[in-house]
Amino acid sequence: MGRDGYVVPADPGAGAAMISANVNVSVNLKKKNQSARSWILLDSRGEGTNLDVDKYAIMHRVHIHARDLRILDPLLSYPSTILGRDRAIVLNLEHIKAIITAEEVLLRDPSDENVIPVVEELQRRLPPANTVFQGPGDGKEYPGGQNDIDAGEEDESPFEFRALEVALEAICSFLAARTTELETDAYPALDELTSKISSRNLDRVRKLKSAMTRLTARVQKVRDELEQLLDDDDDMADLYLSRKLAGTSSPVSGSGAANWFPASPTIGSKISRASRASVVTVRGDENDVEELEMLLEAYFMQIDGTLNKLTTLREYIDDTEDYINIQLDNHRNQLIQLELFLSSGTVCLSIYSLIAGIFGVNIPYTWNNGYGYMFKWVIIVSGAICAFLFILIISYARYKGLVGS
């Protein structure tokens, strides 16, 4: 209101800017919330369904605690983790954040550019290998034969292991690709730095070294998690979800789980086809973890090879730094040598200047009368003393290693 009761009009530009800022903030918050709640569910047939649910629905469906789900929060920073729970595997490997059960896979942030290839690979490899294939356009089945035997052998791998293998393969390949890219950029930059030491080359190598340090830490976390898992048979036994499901009579999906979408293909099948194929061998020894151990060892060797490449690159960088330091020390010694020569010459010239100054003073003194040869002898003696001092200084510097021989 104005002083006389009139309404003071607001600045339309400021109002529009405020409205635009509020809209942008609300849109950003909405996108962040959508990203934090975005999941994709992949069943045993590889069919995917996008989900937008909160963490309580996830916890109720897969029966995990909130602290386990917190590991998968993209807004929080947690190290690489593979946790085995009663009915699920909590997987946090770099950008792959997933929950694996005996019949389905829940993958976070399916729209991420690094997660999309993982989703496609899961859809390709999750279906069991002994599904019936049809010919192109004729609708005829091709049963029997050696192909069914081989497919049956491949189908013995439980569902959770097929999903875990896809995740491990994806993360190992991702880190190996990043390592290859770093090597492609680092080795030429280091060779260029050794040939020419400049601020541009030094800054380039500094950035590459920082990237290598960060990548090494990421690879080391994945390797440590696999090594810790391989060292504990109980932890590996916790990852056998199909074995736990086969050993219990109570169903998994019939315990009041949330119905996010009608007619889930996994509801009603308590044991997957892969787990039924392995029940006979699993029930014999519940502590047998040889299958999972072989799977983890394969990818442990792969990630260990990637770490060895980064270690070799670090050693090459350290050798390059040592070589550069040697070159800088050599240049520094040359500067010290030049400074020493200049200082020695300055001392000798100062002695001559002192003698010239003494004889050039306009003061009468009696000892110079009739002794004109004294100036010559003083010059000769002072020159010999200066030469001796110069040789003595250079010899002492060589003895201390300040200059080269």
TORKOLTI-131489 format. One record per residue (C-alpha): chain; z, y, x. Coordinates in nm, 2 decimals. Layout:
// TORKOLTI-131489
+-----+--------+--------+--------+
: mol :     c3 :     c2 :     c1 :
+-----+--------+--------+--------+
:   A :      Z :      Y :      X :
...
+-----+--------+--------+--------+
//
This chain:
// TORKOLTI-131489
+-----+--------+--------+--------+
: mol :     c3 :     c2 :     c1 :
+-----+--------+--------+--------+
:   A :   0.00 :   0.00 :   0.00 :
:   A :  -0.07 :   0.35 :   0.12 :
:   A :   0.17 :   0.64 :   0.12 :
:   A :   0.04 :   0.77 :  -0.22 :
:   A :   0.03 :   0.43 :  -0.39 :
:   A :  -0.32 :   0.34 :  -0.30 :
:   A :  -0.41 :   0.00 :  -0.16 :
:   A :  -0.51 :   0.01 :   0.20 :
:   A :  -0.82 :  -0.20 :   0.25 :
:   A :  -0.80 :  -0.47 :   0.52 :
:   A :  -1.04 :  -0.50 :   0.80 :
:   A :  -1.31 :  -0.74 :   0.68 :
:   A :  -1.40 :  -0.84 :   1.03 :
:   A :  -1.04 :  -0.93 :   1.12 :
:   A :  -1.00 :  -1.13 :   0.80 :
:   A :  -1.32 :  -1.32 :   0.86 :
:   A :  -1.21 :  -1.40 :   1.21 :
:   A :  -0.87 :  -1.52 :   1.10 :
:   A :  -1.03 :  -1.74 :   0.83 :
:   A :  -1.27 :  -1.88 :   1.09 :
:   A :  -0.99 :  -1.95 :   1.33 :
:   A :  -0.79 :  -2.13 :   1.07 :
:   A :  -1.09 :  -2.34 :   0.96 :
:   A :  -1.16 :  -2.43 :   1.33 :
:   A :  -0.80 :  -2.53 :   1.38 :
:   A :  -0.79 :  -2.74 :   1.07 :
:   A :  -1.12 :  -2.91 :   1.16 :
:   A :  -1.00 :  -2.99 :   1.51 :
:   A :  -0.67 :  -3.13 :   1.37 :
:   A :  -0.87 :  -3.34 :   1.12 :
:   A :  -1.10 :  -3.48 :   1.39 :
:   A :  -0.80 :  -3.56 :   1.61 :
:   A :  -0.62 :  -3.74 :   1.33 :
:   A :  -0.94 :  -3.93 :   1.24 :
:   A :  -0.99 :  -4.03 :   1.60 :
:   A :  -0.63 :  -4.14 :   1.62 :
:   A :  -0.66 :  -4.36 :   1.31 :
:   A :  -1.01 :  -4.49 :   1.35 :
:   A :  -1.04 :  -4.87 :   1.39 :
:   A :  -1.30 :  -5.14 :   1.36 :
:   A :  -1.22 :  -5.49 :   1.25 :
:   A :  -1.43 :  -5.78 :   1.37 :
:   A :  -1.38 :  -6.12 :   1.22 :
:   A :  -1.46 :  -6.46 :   1.35 :
:   A :  -1.82 :  -6.43 :   1.24 :
:   A :  -1.87 :  -6.10 :   1.43 :
:   A :  -1.90 :  -5.89 :   1.12 :
:   A :  -1.75 :  -5.55 :   1.16 :
:   A :  -1.57 :  -5.32 :   0.92 :
:   A :  -1.47 :  -4.96 :   0.99 :
:   A :  -1.11 :  -4.88 :   0.90 :
:   A :  -0.92 :  -4.55 :   0.86 :
:   A :  -0.55 :  -4.66 :   0.82 :
:   A :  -0.22 :  -4.55 :   0.96 :
:   A :  -0.01 :  -4.74 :   1.21 :
:   A :   0.22 :  -4.89 :   0.94 :
:   A :  -0.07 :  -5.08 :   0.79 :
:   A :  -0.17 :  -5.20 :   1.13 :
:   A :   0.18 :  -5.32 :   1.21 :
:   A :   0.21 :  -5.49 :   0.87 :
:   A :  -0.12 :  -5.68 :   0.91 :
:   A :  -0.09 :  -5.80 :   1.27 :
:   A :   0.30 :  -5.82 :   1.28 :
:   A :   0.37 :  -5.62 :   1.59 :
:   A :   0.64 :  -5.36 :   1.66 :
:   A :   0.58 :  -4.99 :   1.68 :
:   A :   0.65 :  -4.99 :   2.05 :
:   A :   0.36 :  -5.23 :   2.10 :
:   A :   0.13 :  -5.01 :   1.89 :
:   A :   0.24 :  -4.71 :   2.08 :
:   A :   0.07 :  -4.86 :   2.39 :
:   A :  -0.26 :  -4.82 :   2.22 :
:   A :  -0.21 :  -4.45 :   2.13 :
:   A :  -0.50 :  -4.25 :   2.30 :
:   A :  -0.28 :  -3.94 :   2.31 :
:   A :  -0.02 :  -4.12 :   2.53 :
:   A :  -0.08 :  -4.25 :   2.89 :
:   A :   0.02 :  -4.61 :   2.95 :
:   A :  -0.09 :  -4.84 :   3.23 :
:   A :  -0.32 :  -5.13 :   3.18 :
:   A :  -0.14 :  -5.39 :   2.97 :
:   A :  -0.20 :  -5.74 :   2.83 :
:   A :   0.09 :  -5.84 :   2.60 :
:   A :   0.12 :  -6.17 :   2.42 :
:   A :   0.31 :  -6.15 :   2.09 :
:   A :   0.38 :  -6.41 :   1.82 :
:   A :   0.06 :  -6.35 :   1.63 :
:   A :  -0.14 :  -6.10 :   1.83 :
:   A :  -0.25 :  -5.99 :   2.18 :
:   A :  -0.20 :  -5.62 :   2.25 :
:   A :  -0.47 :  -5.52 :   2.50 :
:   A :  -0.48 :  -5.18 :   2.68 :
:   A :  -0.74 :  -5.17 :   2.95 :
:   A :  -0.87 :  -4.83 :   3.03 :
:   A :  -1.08 :  -4.72 :   2.72 :
:   A :  -1.05 :  -5.06 :   2.56 :
:   A :  -0.76 :  -5.06 :   2.32 :
:   A :  -0.75 :  -5.36 :   2.10 :
:   A :  -0.53 :  -5.60 :   1.90 :
:   A :  -0.66 :  -5.96 :   1.91 :
:   A :  -0.53 :  -6.22 :   1.66 :
:   A :  -0.64 :  -6.58 :   1.61 :
:   A :  -0.91 :  -6.48 :   1.36 :
:   A :  -0.99 :  -6.11 :   1.41 :
:   A :  -1.01 :  -5.82 :   1.65 :
:   A :  -0.90 :  -5.47 :   1.58 :
:   A :  -1.06 :  -5.22 :   1.82 :
:   A :  -0.96 :  -4.86 :   1.85 :
:   A :  -1.21 :  -4.56 :   1.86 :
:   A :  -1.53 :  -4.75 :   1.78 :
:   A :  -1.74 :  -4.44 :   1.80 :
:   A :  -1.65 :  -4.38 :   2.17 :
:   A :  -1.96 :  -4.41 :   2.39 :
:   A :  -1.77 :  -4.65 :   2.62 :
:   A :  -1.65 :  -4.86 :   2.33 :
:   A :  -1.98 :  -4.90 :   2.15 :
:   A :  -2.12 :  -5.16 :   2.40 :
:   A :  -1.79 :  -5.36 :   2.37 :
:   A :  -1.83 :  -5.37 :   1.99 :
:   A :  -2.19 :  -5.49 :   2.02 :
:   A :  -2.09 :  -5.75 :   2.27 :
:   A :  -1.81 :  -5.87 :   2.05 :
:   A :  -2.04 :  -5.90 :   1.75 :
:   A :  -2.28 :  -6.11 :   1.96 :
:   A :  -2.03 :  -6.34 :   2.12 :
:   A :  -1.75 :  -6.38 :   1.86 :
:   A :  -1.94 :  -6.61 :   1.63 :
:   A :  -1.89 :  -6.98 :   1.72 :
:   A :  -2.16 :  -7.13 :   1.93 :
:   A :  -2.23 :  -7.42 :   1.69 :
:   A :  -2.34 :  -7.21 :   1.40 :
:   A :  -2.66 :  -7.34 :   1.23 :
:   A :  -2.97 :  -7.16 :   1.34 :
:   A :  -3.28 :  -7.13 :   1.13 :
:   A :  -3.64 :  -7.11 :   1.24 :
:   A :  -3.83 :  -6.79 :   1.21 :
:   A :  -3.94 :  -6.76 :   0.85 :
:   A :  -3.94 :  -7.13 :   0.75 :
:   A :  -3.57 :  -7.15 :   0.64 :
:   A :  -3.53 :  -7.50 :   0.79 :
:   A :  -3.22 :  -7.60 :   0.98 :
:   A :  -3.22 :  -7.77 :   1.31 :
:   A :  -2.92 :  -8.00 :   1.32 :
:   A :  -2.83 :  -8.28 :   1.56 :
:   A :  -2.94 :  -8.35 :   1.92 :
:   A :  -2.81 :  -8.24 :   2.25 :
:   A :  -2.79 :  -7.88 :   2.14 :
:   A :  -2.51 :  -7.96 :   1.89 :
:   A :  -2.31 :  -8.14 :   2.16 :
:   A :  -2.34 :  -7.85 :   2.40 :
:   A :  -2.25 :  -7.61 :   2.12 :
:   A :  -1.95 :  -7.82 :   2.03 :
:   A :  -1.83 :  -7.81 :   2.38 :
:   A :  -1.87 :  -7.44 :   2.40 :
:   A :  -1.69 :  -7.40 :   2.06 :
:   A :  -1.37 :  -7.55 :   2.21 :
:   A :  -1.28 :  -7.20 :   2.34 :
:   A :  -1.03 :  -7.04 :   2.10 :
:   A :  -1.13 :  -6.72 :   1.92 :
:   A :  -0.88 :  -6.50 :   2.10 :
:   A :  -1.00 :  -6.62 :   2.44 :
:   A :  -1.36 :  -6.53 :   2.35 :
:   A :  -1.25 :  -6.18 :   2.25 :
:   A :  -1.03 :  -6.15 :   2.56 :
:   A :  -1.32 :  -6.25 :   2.78 :
:   A :  -1.55 :  -5.99 :   2.63 :
:   A :  -1.28 :  -5.72 :   2.70 :
:   A :  -1.22 :  -5.83 :   3.05 :
:   A :  -1.59 :  -5.86 :   3.13 :
:   A :  -1.65 :  -5.51 :   2.99 :
:   A :  -1.37 :  -5.34 :   3.18 :
:   A :  -1.46 :  -5.52 :   3.51 :
:   A :  -1.82 :  -5.43 :   3.47 :
:   A :  -1.73 :  -5.07 :   3.39 :
:   A :  -1.51 :  -5.03 :   3.70 :
:   A :  -1.77 :  -5.21 :   3.92 :
:   A :  -2.04 :  -4.97 :   3.79 :
:   A :  -1.82 :  -4.67 :   3.87 :
:   A :  -1.75 :  -4.80 :   4.21 :
:   A :  -2.12 :  -4.85 :   4.28 :
:   A :  -2.19 :  -4.50 :   4.17 :
:   A :  -1.92 :  -4.37 :   4.40 :
:   A :  -2.05 :  -4.57 :   4.70 :
:   A :  -2.40 :  -4.43 :   4.63 :
:   A :  -2.28 :  -4.08 :   4.65 :
:   A :  -2.01 :  -4.12 :   4.92 :
:   A :  -2.19 :  -4.29 :   5.21 :
:   A :  -2.47 :  -4.04 :   5.24 :
:   A :  -2.22 :  -3.75 :   5.21 :
:   A :  -2.01 :  -3.90 :   5.49 :
:   A :  -2.31 :  -3.95 :   5.72 :
:   A :  -2.42 :  -3.59 :   5.65 :
:   A :  -2.07 :  -3.47 :   5.74 :
:   A :  -2.06 :  -3.65 :   6.07 :
:   A :  -2.40 :  -3.49 :   6.16 :
:   A :  -2.31 :  -3.14 :   6.05 :
:   A :  -1.95 :  -3.02 :   5.99 :
:   A :  -1.97 :  -2.74 :   5.73 :
:   A :  -1.76 :  -2.60 :   5.45 :
:   A :  -2.01 :  -2.74 :   5.19 :
:   A :  -2.00 :  -3.09 :   5.33 :
:   A :  -1.63 :  -3.09 :   5.37 :
:   A :  -1.58 :  -2.98 :   5.01 :
:   A :  -1.82 :  -3.24 :   4.89 :
:   A :  -1.64 :  -3.52 :   5.07 :
:   A :  -1.30 :  -3.39 :   4.95 :
:   A :  -1.42 :  -3.42 :   4.59 :
:   A :  -1.55 :  -3.77 :   4.65 :
:   A :  -1.23 :  -3.87 :   4.82 :
:   A :  -1.03 :  -3.75 :   4.51 :
:   A :  -1.26 :  -3.94 :   4.28 :
:   A :  -1.21 :  -4.25 :   4.50 :
:   A :  -0.83 :  -4.22 :   4.49 :
:   A :  -0.83 :  -4.20 :   4.11 :
:   A :  -1.07 :  -4.49 :   4.07 :
:   A :  -0.87 :  -4.70 :   4.31 :
:   A :  -0.56 :  -4.64 :   4.11 :
:   A :  -0.73 :  -4.75 :   3.79 :
:   A :  -0.87 :  -5.06 :   3.95 :
:   A :  -0.53 :  -5.14 :   4.11 :
:   A :  -0.36 :  -5.12 :   3.77 :
:   A :  -0.60 :  -5.37 :   3.61 :
:   A :  -0.57 :  -5.60 :   3.91 :
:   A :  -0.19 :  -5.59 :   3.91 :
:   A :  -0.18 :  -5.67 :   3.54 :
:   A :  -0.40 :  -5.97 :   3.58 :
:   A :  -0.20 :  -6.09 :   3.89 :
:   A :   0.12 :  -6.05 :   3.70 :
:   A :  -0.02 :  -6.25 :   3.42 :
:   A :  -0.14 :  -6.52 :   3.64 :
:   A :   0.20 :  -6.55 :   3.81 :
:   A :   0.38 :  -6.63 :   3.49 :
:   A :   0.29 :  -6.94 :   3.29 :
:   A :   0.51 :  -6.83 :   3.00 :
:   A :   0.32 :  -6.50 :   2.96 :
:   A :  -0.01 :  -6.70 :   2.96 :
:   A :   0.13 :  -6.94 :   2.71 :
:   A :   0.21 :  -6.65 :   2.48 :
:   A :  -0.17 :  -6.57 :   2.46 :
:   A :  -0.25 :  -6.91 :   2.30 :
:   A :  -0.25 :  -6.77 :   1.94 :
:   A :  -0.46 :  -7.06 :   1.80 :
:   A :  -0.21 :  -7.31 :   1.95 :
:   A :   0.08 :  -7.13 :   1.78 :
:   A :  -0.12 :  -7.11 :   1.46 :
:   A :  -0.20 :  -7.48 :   1.47 :
:   A :   0.17 :  -7.57 :   1.54 :
:   A :   0.31 :  -7.39 :   1.24 :
:   A :   0.26 :  -7.47 :   0.88 :
:   A :   0.31 :  -7.12 :   0.75 :
:   A :  -0.01 :  -6.93 :   0.71 :
:   A :  -0.07 :  -6.60 :   0.89 :
:   A :  -0.28 :  -6.40 :   0.65 :
:   A :  -0.08 :  -6.50 :   0.34 :
:   A :   0.24 :  -6.32 :   0.44 :
:   A :   0.19 :  -6.01 :   0.24 :
:   A :  -0.06 :  -5.83 :   0.46 :
:   A :  -0.22 :  -5.52 :   0.34 :
:   A :  -0.55 :  -5.56 :   0.16 :
:   A :  -0.77 :  -5.29 :   0.31 :
:   A :  -1.09 :  -5.43 :   0.17 :
:   A :  -1.17 :  -5.70 :  -0.08 :
:   A :  -1.26 :  -6.06 :   0.01 :
:   A :  -1.19 :  -6.06 :   0.39 :
:   A :  -1.38 :  -6.35 :   0.54 :
:   A :  -1.08 :  -6.45 :   0.74 :
:   A :  -0.84 :  -6.46 :   0.44 :
:   A :  -0.81 :  -6.82 :   0.33 :
:   A :  -0.89 :  -6.98 :   0.66 :
:   A :  -0.56 :  -7.04 :   0.84 :
:   A :  -0.71 :  -7.19 :   1.15 :
:   A :  -1.04 :  -7.09 :   1.29 :
:   A :  -1.31 :  -7.34 :   1.37 :
:   A :  -1.25 :  -7.30 :   1.75 :
:   A :  -0.87 :  -7.36 :   1.71 :
:   A :  -0.93 :  -7.67 :   1.50 :
:   A :  -1.15 :  -7.81 :   1.78 :
:   A :  -0.88 :  -7.75 :   2.03 :
:   A :  -0.58 :  -7.87 :   1.83 :
:   A :  -0.61 :  -8.23 :   1.95 :
:   A :  -0.59 :  -8.12 :   2.32 :
:   A :  -0.34 :  -7.84 :   2.26 :
:   A :  -0.08 :  -8.04 :   2.08 :
:   A :  -0.05 :  -8.28 :   2.37 :
:   A :   0.09 :  -8.02 :   2.61 :
:   A :   0.21 :  -7.68 :   2.48 :
:   A :   0.26 :  -7.56 :   2.84 :
:   A :  -0.10 :  -7.63 :   2.95 :
:   A :  -0.25 :  -7.29 :   3.04 :
:   A :  -0.53 :  -7.42 :   3.27 :
:   A :  -0.81 :  -7.28 :   3.04 :
:   A :  -0.67 :  -6.93 :   3.03 :
:   A :  -0.58 :  -6.94 :   3.40 :
:   A :  -0.94 :  -7.02 :   3.49 :
:   A :  -1.06 :  -6.74 :   3.27 :
:   A :  -0.82 :  -6.49 :   3.42 :
:   A :  -0.89 :  -6.60 :   3.78 :
:   A :  -1.26 :  -6.54 :   3.73 :
:   A :  -1.21 :  -6.18 :   3.64 :
:   A :  -0.92 :  -6.14 :   3.88 :
:   A :  -1.17 :  -6.23 :   4.16 :
:   A :  -1.42 :  -5.98 :   4.02 :
:   A :  -1.17 :  -5.69 :   4.00 :
:   A :  -1.04 :  -5.79 :   4.34 :
:   A :  -1.39 :  -5.76 :   4.48 :
:   A :  -1.42 :  -5.42 :   4.33 :
:   A :  -1.09 :  -5.32 :   4.49 :
:   A :  -1.21 :  -5.45 :   4.82 :
:   A :  -1.52 :  -5.23 :   4.80 :
:   A :  -1.30 :  -4.93 :   4.74 :
:   A :  -1.08 :  -5.03 :   5.03 :
:   A :  -1.38 :  -5.05 :   5.25 :
:   A :  -1.49 :  -4.71 :   5.14 :
:   A :  -1.15 :  -4.57 :   5.21 :
:   A :  -1.16 :  -4.71 :   5.56 :
:   A :  -1.50 :  -4.56 :   5.61 :
:   A :  -1.36 :  -4.22 :   5.50 :
:   A :  -1.06 :  -4.26 :   5.73 :
:   A :  -1.29 :  -4.34 :   6.02 :
:   A :  -1.51 :  -4.04 :   5.94 :
:   A :  -1.20 :  -3.82 :   5.93 :
:   A :  -1.09 :  -3.96 :   6.27 :
:   A :  -1.43 :  -3.89 :   6.41 :
:   A :  -1.43 :  -3.54 :   6.28 :
:   A :  -1.08 :  -3.48 :   6.42 :
:   A :  -1.20 :  -3.60 :   6.76 :
:   A :  -1.49 :  -3.36 :   6.74 :
:   A :  -1.26 :  -3.07 :   6.64 :
:   A :  -1.02 :  -3.16 :   6.92 :
:   A :  -1.31 :  -3.16 :   7.17 :
:   A :  -1.42 :  -2.81 :   7.05 :
:   A :  -1.06 :  -2.70 :   7.06 :
:   A :  -1.03 :  -2.82 :   7.42 :
:   A :  -1.35 :  -2.63 :   7.51 :
:   A :  -1.21 :  -2.32 :   7.37 :
:   A :  -0.89 :  -2.37 :   7.56 :
:   A :  -1.09 :  -2.43 :   7.88 :
:   A :  -1.28 :  -2.10 :   7.82 :
:   A :  -0.97 :  -1.91 :   7.75 :
:   A :  -0.81 :  -2.05 :   8.07 :
:   A :  -1.11 :  -1.94 :   8.28 :
:   A :  -1.10 :  -1.60 :   8.13 :
:   A :  -0.72 :  -1.57 :   8.19 :
:   A :  -0.76 :  -1.68 :   8.55 :
:   A :  -1.04 :  -1.43 :   8.61 :
:   A :  -0.83 :  -1.16 :   8.45 :
:   A :  -0.54 :  -1.24 :   8.69 :
:   A :  -0.77 :  -1.22 :   8.99 :
:   A :  -0.92 :  -0.89 :   8.88 :
:   A :  -0.58 :  -0.75 :   8.81 :
:   A :  -0.48 :  -0.81 :   9.17 :
:   A :  -0.79 :  -0.63 :   9.30 :
:   A :  -0.72 :  -0.35 :   9.05 :
:   A :  -0.36 :  -0.33 :   9.18 :
:   A :  -0.48 :  -0.30 :   9.55 :
:   A :  -0.75 :  -0.04 :   9.46 :
:   A :  -0.49 :   0.15 :   9.26 :
:   A :  -0.24 :   0.15 :   9.56 :
:   A :  -0.51 :   0.28 :   9.80 :
:   A :  -0.65 :   0.52 :   9.55 :
:   A :  -0.33 :   0.71 :   9.49 :
:   A :  -0.34 :   1.08 :   9.59 :
:   A :   0.00 :   1.06 :   9.77 :
:   A :   0.03 :   1.12 :  10.15 :
:   A :   0.19 :   0.84 :  10.35 :
:   A :   0.21 :   0.80 :  10.72 :
:   A :   0.15 :   0.43 :  10.77 :
:   A :  -0.22 :   0.48 :  10.67 :
:   A :  -0.30 :   0.72 :  10.95 :
:   A :  -0.51 :   0.56 :  11.22 :
:   A :  -0.51 :   0.22 :  11.04 :
:   A :  -0.84 :   0.21 :  10.86 :
:   A :  -0.88 :  -0.16 :  10.91 :
:   A :  -0.57 :  -0.23 :  10.70 :
:   A :  -0.77 :  -0.19 :  10.38 :
:   A :  -1.01 :  -0.46 :  10.48 :
:   A :  -0.74 :  -0.71 :  10.57 :
:   A :  -0.56 :  -0.64 :  10.25 :
:   A :  -0.88 :  -0.71 :  10.06 :
:   A :  -0.94 :  -1.04 :  10.24 :
:   A :  -0.58 :  -1.16 :  10.20 :
:   A :  -0.57 :  -1.07 :   9.84 :
:   A :  -0.90 :  -1.24 :   9.77 :
:   A :  -0.77 :  -1.56 :   9.93 :
:   A :  -0.45 :  -1.54 :   9.73 :
:   A :  -0.66 :  -1.49 :   9.41 :
:   A :  -0.88 :  -1.79 :   9.48 :
:   A :  -0.58 :  -2.01 :   9.56 :
:   A :  -0.42 :  -1.90 :   9.23 :
:   A :  -0.74 :  -1.97 :   9.04 :
:   A :  -0.77 :  -2.33 :   9.19 :
:   A :  -0.40 :  -2.39 :   9.13 :
:   A :  -0.42 :  -2.29 :   8.76 :
:   A :  -0.73 :  -2.50 :   8.70 :
:   A :  -0.58 :  -2.81 :   8.88 :
:   A :  -0.26 :  -2.78 :   8.67 :
:   A :  -0.47 :  -2.75 :   8.35 :
:   A :  -0.66 :  -3.07 :   8.44 :
:   A :  -0.34 :  -3.25 :   8.52 :
:   A :  -0.20 :  -3.17 :   8.18 :
:   A :  -0.53 :  -3.26 :   8.01 :
:   A :  -0.60 :  -2.92 :   7.87 :
:   A :  -0.95 :  -2.92 :   8.01 :
:   A :  -1.20 :  -3.18 :   8.10 :
:   A :  -1.27 :  -3.30 :   8.45 :
+-----+--------+--------+--------+
//
